[in-house]
Amino acid sequence: MSHPNDPYRILNLIVARGDLLPPVCAVALLLLSIWIWLAHGYPVALPVGAALAAFLYLILRSYVELVRVIVDMLLPK
């Protein structure tokens, strides 16, 4: 993917593997809300967690796309 002295390692990582970031984070947040509901008895945690997981997915998806545009346009090849 890149050599160790690449100053843009994280950007290149997001470009290469950015498709996994939004769903993994959204599912992790949803699982956390289910755990809060089951372990602590807060039933409102499930719908709030589901709404926040959907919002987080959209935000991270747009972030990945923005990073890809920036890398394509501004970083040297």
C-alpha positions as a Markdown table, in Angstrom:
| # | Residue | x | y | z |
|---|---|---|---|---|
| 1 | Met | 0.0 | 0.0 | 0.0 |
| 2 | Ser | 2.6 | 2.6 | 1.1 |
| 3 | His | 6.1 | 2.6 | 2.3 |
| 4 | Pro | 6.9 | 3.4 | 6.0 |
| 5 | Asn | 8.1 | 6.9 | 5.5 |
| 6 | Asp | 4.9 | 8.0 | 3.7 |
| 7 | Pro | 3.7 | 11.2 | 5.5 |
| 8 | Tyr | 0.1 | 10.5 | 4.6 |
| 9 | Arg | -0.3 | 6.9 | 5.9 |
| 10 | Ile | -3.7 | 7.5 | 7.6 |
| 11 | Leu | -5.2 | 9.2 | 4.5 |
| 12 | Asn | -4.0 | 6.3 | 2.3 |
| 13 | Leu | -5.4 | 3.8 | 4.9 |
| 14 | Ile | -8.8 | 5.6 | 4.8 |
| 15 | Val | -8.8 | 5.6 | 1.0 |
| 16 | Ala | -7.9 | 1.9 | 0.8 |
| 17 | Arg | -10.1 | 0.5 | 3.6 |
| 18 | Gly | -12.6 | 3.3 | 4.1 |
| 19 | Asp | -15.5 | 1.2 | 3.1 |
| 20 | Leu | -15.3 | -0.8 | 6.4 |
| 21 | Leu | -15.1 | 2.1 | 8.7 |
| 22 | Pro | -18.8 | 3.4 | 8.7 |
| 23 | Pro | -20.6 | 0.1 | 9.0 |
| 24 | Val | -18.2 | -1.2 | 11.7 |
| 25 | Cys | -18.6 | 1.9 | 13.8 |
| 26 | Ala | -22.4 | 2.0 | 13.4 |
| 27 | Val | -22.8 | -1.6 | 14.3 |
| 28 | Ala | -20.5 | -1.1 | 17.3 |
| 29 | Leu | -22.7 | 1.8 | 18.5 |
| 30 | Leu | -25.9 | -0.3 | 18.0 |
| 31 | Leu | -24.4 | -3.2 | 19.9 |
| 32 | Leu | -23.5 | -0.8 | 22.7 |
| 33 | Ser | -27.0 | 0.5 | 22.9 |
| 34 | Ile | -28.4 | -3.0 | 23.0 |
| 35 | Trp | -26.0 | -3.8 | 25.9 |
| 36 | Ile | -27.1 | -0.7 | 27.8 |
| 37 | Trp | -30.7 | -1.7 | 27.3 |
| 38 | Leu | -30.1 | -5.2 | 28.5 |
| 39 | Ala | -27.6 | -4.6 | 31.3 |
| 40 | His | -29.0 | -1.5 | 32.8 |
| 41 | Gly | -32.7 | -1.6 | 31.9 |
| 42 | Tyr | -32.9 | 1.7 | 29.9 |
| 43 | Pro | -35.3 | 0.8 | 27.1 |
| 44 | Val | -34.9 | 4.2 | 25.5 |
| 45 | Ala | -31.3 | 3.3 | 24.7 |
| 46 | Leu | -32.3 | 1.1 | 21.8 |
| 47 | Pro | -34.1 | 3.7 | 19.6 |
| 48 | Val | -31.7 | 6.4 | 20.6 |
| 49 | Gly | -28.7 | 4.1 | 19.8 |
| 50 | Ala | -30.3 | 3.1 | 16.5 |
| 51 | Ala | -30.8 | 6.7 | 15.4 |
| 52 | Leu | -27.3 | 7.7 | 16.5 |
| 53 | Ala | -25.8 | 4.7 | 14.7 |
| 54 | Ala | -27.6 | 5.7 | 11.5 |
| 55 | Phe | -26.4 | 9.3 | 11.9 |
| 56 | Leu | -22.8 | 8.1 | 12.6 |
| 57 | Tyr | -22.9 | 5.9 | 9.5 |
| 58 | Leu | -23.9 | 8.8 | 7.3 |
| 59 | Ile | -21.3 | 11.2 | 8.8 |
| 60 | Leu | -18.5 | 8.6 | 8.5 |
| 61 | Arg | -19.5 | 7.7 | 5.0 |
| 62 | Ser | -19.3 | 11.3 | 3.9 |
| 63 | Tyr | -16.0 | 11.7 | 5.7 |
| 64 | Val | -14.5 | 8.8 | 3.8 |
| 65 | Glu | -15.8 | 10.2 | 0.5 |
| 66 | Leu | -14.3 | 13.6 | 1.4 |
| 67 | Val | -10.9 | 12.1 | 2.2 |
| 68 | Arg | -11.0 | 10.3 | -1.1 |
| 69 | Val | -11.7 | 13.5 | -3.0 |
| 70 | Ile | -9.0 | 15.3 | -1.2 |
| 71 | Val | -6.4 | 12.6 | -1.8 |
| 72 | Asp | -7.4 | 12.4 | -5.5 |
| 73 | Met | -7.1 | 16.1 | -6.1 |
| 74 | Leu | -4.4 | 17.4 | -3.8 |
| 75 | Leu | -1.9 | 14.7 | -2.9 |
| 76 | Pro | 0.9 | 14.0 | -5.3 |
| 77 | Lys | 0.8 | 10.6 | -7.0 |
